[in-house]
Every structure is written in C-alpha cells, then in structure tokens.
Amino acid sequence: MRDDWLEIIHQRRLIGSHKLNRQRGTSTLKEHLAPNHRYFQDSQPEALIVWAETIGPETLRFVKDNLNLRKDFSTGLKVVVGLKRDVRKGAITPSRLESACGYANSLNILSSERLRSILRNESDLRPNYRRSAPLVEHANIRGAEYYASQGDEPL
C-alpha cells in the first residue's frame, strides 16, 4: 500500500489497484455494486427524477406526477422504474418516451398500461384534429335562447 493507492497482490501479481479516498462516507463506485444494490439505488425517487430530466420535460412531468399524485406511492414508483428499465434495455427510445409522455400528460394519464398503449398504437405521432376555425356566430344561427323563447308552440 502506497500513500494514496491501495494495491491488491495475489501470488506476487498485481490484480487490482484503487485510489484511496480519505473522506468520510462511502466511496463505492456504481460499477462495483452488486446488481440488487445497484437496482435499489436506481429506483430511489431522486435518482428517477434525475433520469427523467435527461429524457426531457414531458417525461419529467410524467414521472413527478406518478410519484406525487398517485394514491399509492409504490404503484407510481413501479411505473417509473419499469419505464426506466425499458429505456435502458432499448425497448423504448428516449425520444418516443418523451413524445408519448407529452401526449399522456395532455390527457392527464398516469397509467403505465395506457402509456404503453400510446406507444404501441403510436397515438402520439398522429396529427391533432382540432377545429381549424372558431365557431361563427351570426343572426341566422338559432341558439338556446331562441328555443327557450318559443315556449310550447308547435313549429
């Protein structure tokens, strides 16, 4: 062992070396964690929010809503962890997730099944069908006031 390095030697061969950290606390690198410990750290709400920020603002809103607005916190946590896993495995691209989350947010959707349906059916990629022009009001259009003033007279 030198002053600032720890060297691991087995049968007179150097098999590992690490720079020593003299500060208090843990200094374990994520790569050195056991898979279940790494999963636990990655599934903490703070880590999920940081991950969602890297995807985009719509994903961040979807994640925060799932973590804060659901009656059962654990259900929201499972939804977000599942999305993160699917992005990590390549089942969903970050751009598609961002687009689908934007569509889901516009409809106030929190369900993972409905979000996956949006992704599967590509609902977020379809053009929005909105009225191209506002309703026109003029004297020839009869409204509720006209029919209310007619009373019970037959037409």
Secondary structure, 3 states (H helix, E strand, C coil): CCCCEEEEEECCEEEEEEECCCCCCCCCCHHHCCHHHHHHHHCCHHHHHHHHHHHCHHHHHHHHHHHHCCCCHHHHHHHHHHHHHHHHHCCCCHHHHHHHHHHHHHCCCCCHHHHHHHHHHCHHHCCCCCCCCCCCCCCCCCCHHHHHHHCCCCC
